[in-house]
Amino acid sequence: MTAGAVVQVGVVHGGVAFHNGPKTSPVPRQLLAAPMHFTDRLDELGELDQVLEASQRNATRTFAVLSGPGGIGKTALALEWAHKVRDLFTDGQLYVDLAGFSGSTPVAPEEALGLFLRSLGVPAEQVPVNIAEQAALYRSLTADKKLLVLLDNAYSAAQVRPLAPNSPSSAVLVTSRNRLTGLVAEGAQLVDVGPLAKASAIQLLAKVVGRRVDDEPDRAEALVGMCGGLPIAVRVAAARLATRPKWSVQKVLTELSDERRRLARLSAPELSVQTTFDLSYRALRPTAAMLYRRLALHPGQEFGALVAAAVLGADSHELLEELVDGSLVESVGESRYRFHDLLRLHARSKADEEGTDEAERAVRRMVEWYLRGAMAADLVVTPHRRRLPHEFAVPPEDPLEFTDRESALSWLEEERRNLVSCARVAAEHGWWELAWHLSDVLWPLFLHHKHYRDRLVIDQLGIEAARRWGNRFAEADMFKRLGMVCTTLGRFDEAGGHLRTSAAIAEETGDRRGAADAREALALLHVARGELAEAVELFGELARVNRELGADRSLGLVLINLGKVLARSGRGDDAGAALVEAVELFDDFDPPDPYNRARVVAAQAEVHLRTDDLVRADRTARDALDAMRALGSKQGMAEVHQVMAETAERQADPGRAAEHWEQALRLYTEIRSSKAAEVARRLRGTDGDHEPPARDS
C-alpha cells in the first residue's frame, strides 16, 4: 500500500474489518527534529549507509541496532541519519520512544503498536486489543510500504520485534543501551556507538560556546578529556559556559577536577549524566549491579574475565556479559574489558554506598588474585630464585596455572600495567607486605622484557614497602634490584649507593648469600664503568664465596660474568675455563634454567671473538641467538647481535655487520636500554646515515 492509498470498506486486516467507507491513509512524519549541534560520527553514518546499500542490493529490509551507554549520542546519530535518508521512504516515518531506560515502566509493544496503527489511518475504535491481532494488522498495513521506523530507547528484543515491519523496502532503526543480541541473531546489524574523538568533542563544545574555546584551546582539550568524549557530558559543560558568559573554560575545568563531584557538576535541567547512568544501573539484576560496583574498584584500566570471578568469589561470566550488553562495561578484546571514565566514577560512587569495609575486601581480593597469578608465572619462568612466603587473606579459588615459560611471560606482559597498579594500590592501603610481594613477583618480566621505567617505579616502591613492613631481607633485595637497573640506565653513582646499601643490610642480618649477590651487582657496575681489573678481582672473590656457600646457581651466574670480563681483559684461556665450569653447573640444574644456560653460550661466543676464533664465534653466536629468540629475551638477542656485528667487522663484511648493529639498536631501543646510544654510535661508524636515539634515563 503506497502513500495516499485508499482503505476500502469491508477489507479485513488481521481479523478486523473497516466499515467507515473509503478513507485516504495519512503519511506519518513523526521523526523528531534533526539535532542542532550534531558533530562527526562519519564512521557510524558510513556503517549505516552500508547497511542500507546491502539491503537494497539483496531486496531485504534495512535493520540496524545502535548500541552504547547512556548519553553517548545514539538518538542524535539515529535522527541525523534518518533525516538524511528519509526521502527514500515515501510512505513516511514512524517514531516512538520506548522508554526502556526512563526510570518508569517501558512502553509495552501493544501500546506502541496502537500508536503506529492509528498513525497509519486505523480508527482508534477499530485498533484491536489483542497484541497478536494488532501485530497481524500492522504487518498487513505495512507489507508493501516504504517506511522508516525509528524505535528509540528500546529495552529488549521482545519489545522491538512486533514493531518492525517485514516489508523489504522498509528500514528499522533501533537505539538501545543494551546490545539486543536476539535481534542481531535474526539479521539486524549491530552498530556500536562509542565516545567522540577529542577533536570532535572540542568541535561540539565550540558550536555551543563559541570563541572562548579558541581563546583557551589547551583548557578546552582538558575539559572534553574530563568528559571522556561523552556527548551528554560535553553538552552539559557547554551549557554551563553558554549560560555564564563571564566564565572562562578554566572555571568549568576547575569545577570538574574533583572526581568525587564531577558527575554532580555534569548536570543541568533535564540533562544529567548522573541520572542517565543511574537509570542504566537500576535496570541491572542485583548481582550484576554488585559486580558493576566492585569492578569499578579494579586497580587498572583494563581487566580480564577471570578477575571478575575473584571479585564475587563465584562464576561471573553471565553477569559480566550483562554489563557489556547494557553498555556499562566495554569489551576491548577477547575476554578483556574496561569502563568509560565517567561510568567508572559512577560505579565507584555506588561502591562507596556499600561502605568502606566491603570496598576494601573487594580490592584486596582483586589484588591478591593478581599476586597469585604472578606467583604462578614466576615459578615457571624463574624457578631457582629465593622467595619469601605470603599468606593470602582470601586464597584465590581456581588459581591460574602455566604450562610453559612462553605462556607465563605472555600473561605477565598482558597484565603488566595491572600488576604495577596493584602494587601502588596495596601501598596506598597500607598493605606493605602485599605491596612488597607484588613488587618482587615482577622480577621475571623485568628480567626478560626489561620495562625500565616500570622497574624503577616498582623497585623504589618495593624499598618503601619493605621498610614499612619491617623486613630487612626484602629491603636489601629491592636495593640490589634498584642498583642493577640504575647501572643499566647509566646512573652509576646512584647504582653504587643502592648496591652498597644492599650489601650492608645483608651483612647486618647475616645473609651471606644476599651480600654476595649485591657485591656481584657491584662487580657488574665496575664492568659498566670500564673498570675491568676491579671487576675480575671481585668476581673471583665471589666465586670462592659461592663455592663455600654451596650456592651453585649463584656460582654459575658469577662464572658467566667472570668469563666475559676475563675475555675482555685478554685472558682467553681463563675465560674459557670459567665458562666450561658454568656449563657443567647449568646442565645439572633440575628444574633447568634455560635463560642462563643460553647466557653461557652467548658468553662463549664473546670469548671466541676476543681470542680471534671468528668462525667459532659466529657459529656459537648463532646458537645463542636461536636460544634467546626462543626465550623471547630482547636483551639477550641484542647482546648476541653485538657479538655477531663485531665478528662480521673483523671478517671485513661491513654489510653484515651493519645488519647486526641495526638489529641490536632496534632491540635496545625497544627495551629503552642505555646501550642503544653506544650501539648507534657504532652503527654510525658503519653507516653514517644513522643517528642515535634519545637516551632514556
N, C-alpha and C positions, 0 to 999 in steps of 0.2 A: 504494500500500500504506500503510495507516494504522497508528497505534500499536497494538500488540498483535496485528498481523496474523499469520497462520499461514503458514509456509513449507512447502508441500506436497511430499511425496515425488514424485520424477520430474519436477518442474518444472525447465525448463532456463533458466538466465540466462547470457547471454554465452557459451554453449557449455559451461557447467558444470552438471551435474545434481546435486541434493541427494538422497541416498538414506538419510538417517538418521531418516526419519519426521517427523511434524508437530512443529513447534517454534515457539513464540511468539518473534517478534523483539524484542529489547530496545529501549528508548527511551533513546538516549545522552544524557547530561547532562555534557558534557565541558568546558564553559566554566570557565576559571579564576575565582576569586572576584572580585567587583567590587572596584575599587581603593578603599582605605580613605580616602584624602585627596584624592579627585577634586575638582577645582576648575574652575568656569566652563565653557568650551567650549560656550557656548549656541549660538553661530553654527554650529559644526560639527555639534552634535547636531541642530539645526534642519535643516541641509542633509541629513543622513541621513534625518530624518523625511520630508522632501520626496521623497527618492529612493524610500522605501518607499511613500508615498502614490501617487506616479506609477505605480509598478509594479503596485499593487493596482488602480488605475483601468484600466490597459492590460492586465491579466492576464498580466504578464511577471514573470520573477524579479527580485528586488532584487539589484543587483550594484554594489558600491562599492569603490573603492581609496583607502585613507587613506595619503597620501604626505607625507613630511617627513624632516628629518635625524634621525640617531640621537639619542635622549634627548629628543625633542620631545613625547613622550606619546601616540604613535599607539596603542599597545596598550591603555593605560589608557582612551583615548577609545573604542576599539572595544569593550572589555569593558563600559564604562558603558552604551553604547547597546544592546549585545546583551542585557544583563540587563534593561534597560528594556522591550524588545520580545519577550523570549523566550517569553512565554505565547502569542504569536500563532503560534508554530511548534510545534505539538502533537506532532510526530514527533521533537522533540529538537534538541540542538545538538551539532555536531561541532567539535572544535578540534584544531589541530596547529601547533606551532612549526616552521616550515620552515627555520629556522636559516640564512637567507640571508646573515646578517652576523654569524655567531657566531665566526668565526675558524677553524672547521672546515669540512668538506665539507657543503654544503647538503643537506637531506633530498631524496632522489630522489622523483619523483612516484609511482613504483611502491611505494616504501616507505610513503608516506603513504596511498596507495590501499589497501594491505594493512591498515593500521591502521583505516581507515574501514570497510572491508568486514567486518572482524572485529567492529567496534563495532555494525554493523548485523545481526549474527547469523550471518554466514557462518562455518562451522567453519574453523579455521586450516588444516587439511589440504586444504580444498577451495578456498582462495584461489588463483586462477590465478597462474602465474609470469610469463606474458607480460603486458606492460603494456596492450596493446591489448585483451586478454581481460578484464583487471582493469577497465579503463575501461568496457567494454561491460556488464559485470555491475553495476558501480556505477551506470551510467545506468539500468539496468533496475530496480534496487532503489529508486532514489530518484525514479523518474519521476513518481509521484503524491504524494510526501511533502511535508509542510510542515516543512522542515528549515532550521535556521540554521547555516551553515558559516562558521567564523572561521579564516582562513588567515593566521597571524601570521608576520611577518618573511620575506616572500616575496622571492626574489632576481630572478625573471624571470617573464614571462607564460607561458612554456613550463612552468614549474614549477606554475603555478596551473591552467591550462586543464583537465587531466584531473580535477581535484578539485572542479570547480564543477558541481553538479547542474543539469540542464536543466529541472527542474520549475518551472512558472510560479508556484507557491506557495512556492518556496524563497527564501532570501536568502543571498548570499555576500558576506562582508566580508573584505577583504584589507588587510593593513598591509605597507608596504614603504618602504625608504629610496629606492628607485627609483620613477619615476613610472609604470612599466609601461604605456607608451603603446599597446602592442599590445592590451591589454585594453580600454583606453579607446576605441580604434578599433572594437572589437567591441561596444560598448554600455555598458561599465562607466562609472560616474560617478566622476570624479576629485575627491577632497576634499583640498585642500591643508591641512596642519596646520602652523600657524606658532607662534611663541613666544607665551607667555602675556602678556596685558596687565599693566602694572605692578601695578595694584590686585589682579588675580587672583594674581599671583606672591606678593605680600605676604600675601594670604589663605592661600595654600598654606603659606607659611613659618609663619604664625601657628597653623595647625592642628597643626603638629608641635611648635613651640617654646612657644607659649602667651604668657604676659603679657610676656615680655621684648620682644616685637615692639611691644606697646603702649607700653612704657616708653621705647623708642628708635625712634620712628616714622621720623625722618629717616634714621637709620643703616640701618634695615631697608629703606627705599626704595633707598638707595645700594647695599645688599648685593644685592638682587634685580636692580638695574641691572647690576652686575658679572656676574651670572648670565645676563644677556641674555634673561630670560624663558624660559630653557630649563628645563623641569620637573626633569630629572635633576640639573642643577646646583643648583637651588633645594633639592631633596631632600637632596643631599649637604651643602650648607651647613646645612640644618635639622638633619640628623643629627648634625653636629659640635656644634651648640649643644645639642641634646636630650640627648646623652650626656655633656655637660660643663656641669652645672647652674650652676657658678660663673662660667662665661664670659659676657661681655657680647656683644651684637651687634657692638659696635665691635671686639672682639678678632678675630672672623672677618673683619670688613670689612678690618682692617689686614692680615691674612694674605693676602687676595686682592688687595691694592693693587698688588703686584708682578706685572706682566703675565707676566714670564718664568716665574713659578712658579704662576700662577693655575690652570692645568689640573691640575698635580700636586696642588695643595691641594684641588681639587674631586674628590677620590677617597675612597672608603670601601670596606670589604669588599663585594665583589660589586656595587659601584655606582661606576663610574668614568667621568667624562666623557672623559678621555684615551683609555681603552680603547675606549669607544664610537666615538669619532672614528677611532681607529686602524683599526678593523675596516672602516669605510667606505672609508678611504684605501687599504687593501690590496686592495680589490675593483676599483680603477681600473686601466686599462691604463697601462703605463709613461709614455707620452707625455701622457696625461690627468693622471697624478699630477704630472708635471713642470709642467704648466700650472697645476695647483692650487697648487703650492708658490710659483711665481713670481708668480701673480696676487695672492697674499696680500701681496706687497711693493708693490702698487699704492698710489700716494700718497694717493688719495682714497677716499671711502666707496663710491661707485658707479663703474662703468666700462662702456664700450661694447664691442661685439663686436670692433671693429676693433683696439683696443689689445691685445687678446689675441693677435692675429696678430703684433704687434710684439714681444711677449714671446718667442715661439718663432721668429720670423723665417720663419713659414710659415702657411698657412691653418689656422686652429684652430677653425673653426665646429663641426665634428663633435665635437671634444674638449670644447669649451665646453658643448655640449648634453649630453655625457656627465656633466659635473659637475652640470648642472641636473637631469638625470634621476636622478642619485644623491643629490640633495638636499644637495650640498656647496656649491653656489652657488645663490643665489636669483634668479629672474628678476623684475625690478621694472618692466618696461615693454618696449616693442618695442626689442630689442637693447640693453637696459640690465640690469646685473647687480650683485649685491653679496654679500658674505659676512655670515653671522651673526657677531657679535663674537667668540664663543668659537671658532668654526670658523676665523676669520682667525688667531687666536692659534695654533691647532693647525697650520694650514698654514705659518705663519711658522716654527714650531719645526722643521717638516720642511725648510723652505728653509735654516735655519741648518745643517742636517746636510750640505747641499751645499757649504758653505764660503762665506767672505766674498766672494771674488773673483767667483764666479758670481752671487751675490745682487746685488752692485754692478753687474755688467753688465746684469742684468735690469732693475734700477731705472733705470739710465742709458738703456736702450732705450725704456722707457716714457716717461720724462721728455722725451727728445728727440722721441719721436713726438708728444707734445702740443705741443712747441715748433714742430715743423714744421707741424702743422695750424693753429696760431695765426698763424704767419707767413703762411701762405697766405690766411687770413681777413683779416689786417691789410692785405695788399697790395690786396685788393679794396675794403675799407672806407675806408682812408686811404692812397691810393697816393702822395701827394705828400710825405709827411714824411721827414725824414732818418733813416737807419738805419745800424747797424753790421753787418758781415757776421759769420756764425757758421759755424765748421767743425764738422760733426757727427762724433761718434766713430763712429757707425754710421748712415750715411744711410738714413732710413726707406724701405722699399720701398712702392710704390703710395701715394704721399703724397696727402693729401686735396686736392680741388680744389673751388672755389666759383665758381659762375657769376654770382652777383649779391650785392649788399650784404645783402639780407634773409637769405639762407641763411648767409652768413658770420657775421653778427651773431647769428643763432639758434644756430649751433654754439658760438660764444664764450660765449653765455649758458648754454647747456646744460652746457658744460664749465668754467664759471667756477670752481666750488669745486675741481675737479681741477687747473686751471691755477694757482690760488693755492697749493694744496698742493704742486704740483710745484716752484714757486719756493722754498718752505720746505725741501723735501727736498733740492733742489740745494744750498742754503746749508748744510744740515746735513752734507752730504757734502764740503763744501769746493769744490764746482764753481762758483766765483764767477762766471766768465764766463757760464756757463749760467744761473745764478740771475739775473744782470742781464738777460739776453735774455728770460727768462720774465717778468720784471717789465716790461720795455719793451713786449713784444708785447701786453700787456693794454690798451694805450692806446686803441684804437678802441672797446673795450667800455666803458671808463670814460668816454670822451668822450660816448657816446650813451646809455648806461644808468646812468651815474654810479656806484652802489655805493660810496658814500664811505667806509664803514668798511673795505672791502677795499682801496680805493685808498690809504688812509692806511698800512695794513699793508704793501702792496706797494711804495709809494714809499720808505718807511723801509728795507725790506729791500733795495730797489734801490740806495740810497745806500751801505749797508754792503757789498753785493756789488761795487759799482764801486770802492770804496776797496780791498777785498781783492784785487780783480782788478788794480788799479793803472791804471785807465783814467779820466783826468780828464774827458774829454768825457762819458763815461757818468755820472760823478758829478755834473757840472754839470747835465745833463739831468734827473736824478732830483731834485736840489734844486729845480729850477724847478717840476717837477710837484708836489712836496710843498708848495711855497709856494702854488701855484694852488689846491690842494684846501683848504688852511688858510684861504685867502681866502674860498672858497665857504662854509666852515663858520663863518665869523665869527671865526676865530682870527687876528686881524690882526697882532698883534705877532710871533707865530711865523712867519706868512707873510712879513713883511718881512725877517726874519733869513734865512730859507731863500732868498728870491729875491736878496737882496744877495750871499749866498754863491755862488749860481749864476752871477751876473754876474761876480763877481770871478774865479772859476775859469776861466770862458770867456775873459775878458780876458787872464789869465795865459798861457793856451795859444794866444792869437792867434785865437780863434774869434769873429770879429766878429758873425757871424750868431747864434751861441749867446748872446752877450752881449746882442744886440738883442732876442732872444726873451725873455730873463729880464727885461729892462727893460720890455718890453711887459706882462709879468705884473705888474710893479711899478706900471705905469700903471693897470692894472685894479684893483690894491689901492687906489690913490688914489680911483678911482670908487666902490669899495665903502665907503670911508670918507667919501664925500661931498666929497672934495677935487677938485672939477671943474676948477678953473683949473690945478692942478698936473698933472692928467691930460691936459688939452688940450695943455699945453706939451710934455709927454713924448711923447705920441702924434705930435705934429707933428715933433719931432726924429727919432723912429723912422721916420717916413715918408721923411724925407730920407736916413737911413742905408740903408734897404732899397732905395731907388732907386739909390743909389751901388753897392750890392752886386749889383744886378740880381736881387734875391730877390722875384720878382713875387708869389708866393703869400703870403709874409710881409707884403709891402706891402698886399695885399688884405685880410688879417686886421686889420692896423693901421687901414686906412681904414674898415672896418666899425665898429670901436670908436671911432675919431675922430669919425665921423659921428654916432654915438649921443650922445657926450658933448657935441659942439657943439650938437646939438638941445636937450639938457637945459640948456645954457648960454644958450639964446636966440639962437643963431646959425644959424637955419634954412637960409639960402641956402648958407652954407659947408658945412653938414652935407649938404645935397643934392648939392653938387658932389663931396664926398668919396665919397659912395655911388655916384654915376654912374661915377666912375673905378673903384671896386671892381667894379661890374657888368661893365665892359669887360674887366677883368683876368680875372675868373672865367669869363666867356663864352669866353675864348680858351684855357683850360686843356685839355690832352689828355694823359692821361685827364681827364674832368671831375671837379669837386668839388661834387657836388650839395648836400651839407650846408652848406658855407659860402656857396654861391650862395643857398640858402634863408635863411641868416642875413642876407644883404644885403637881401632882400625884407622880412624882419621889421624890420630897422633902418629901411628906408624908411617902413614903416607907422608906426614910432615918430616919425620926423621929421614926417610929416603930422599926427600927433596933436599934437606940440609946437607946430606952426605953425597949429593950429586948422583944418586942412583935413580935417574929420571924415569926410566922405563918402569921400575917397580913403584916409584912414587905415583905415576899416572894410573897404573893398574890397581894399586891399593886404594887410591883416592876414589876410583870408580866404584869399588866395592863399598867404601864408606858412604859415598853419595847415595847408592841404592838403599843402604840400610837406613840412613837418615830420612830419605824420602818416604820409605815405608812407615817410618815412625811419625812423619808429619812434623819433623823438627826443622823449622826455618833457620834457626840459629846454627844448628849442625850442618845443614846444607850450605849455608853461606860460608862457613869456615872451610868446608871441603872445596867449594868453588874457588876460594882464595888460593888454596894449595895447588889446584889444577891450573889456575891462571899463572902462578909463578912458575910452575913446571913448564907450561907452554912457552913462556917468555924465554926460559933457559934453553928450550928446544928451538928457538928462533922461529916461533909460529905466532906472530903478533895478532893475527886474525882470531885464532882460537883463544888466545889469552884475553882479548877484548870481550869475547863472548862470555867467558867465565867471570871476568870482572863485572860485567853488566848483570849477570845473574846474582852475584854476591851483593852488588849495590841494591838491586831490587829487593832482595830478601832482607837485608839490613834495614832498608828504608821502611819496609812493611812492619817490622817489629820495633821501629824507632830506636835503633841502636846507634850509639855514638860512633861505632866503627864505620858507619855509612860515609862519613866525611873523609876518612882515611882512604877507603876504597875508591871514592870518587876522585881523589887526587891521583891515585894510581891509574885509574881508568883514563883520566885526562892526559896522563903521560903517554898512554897507548893510543888514545883517540881524543884529540884536542877539542872536539865539539861538545864534550860532556862537561857539565858543571855540577859541583857537589850540591846535594840537597841541604836545606836548613837543618842545623843540628838541634835535636830535641834535648833540652836539659831540664 
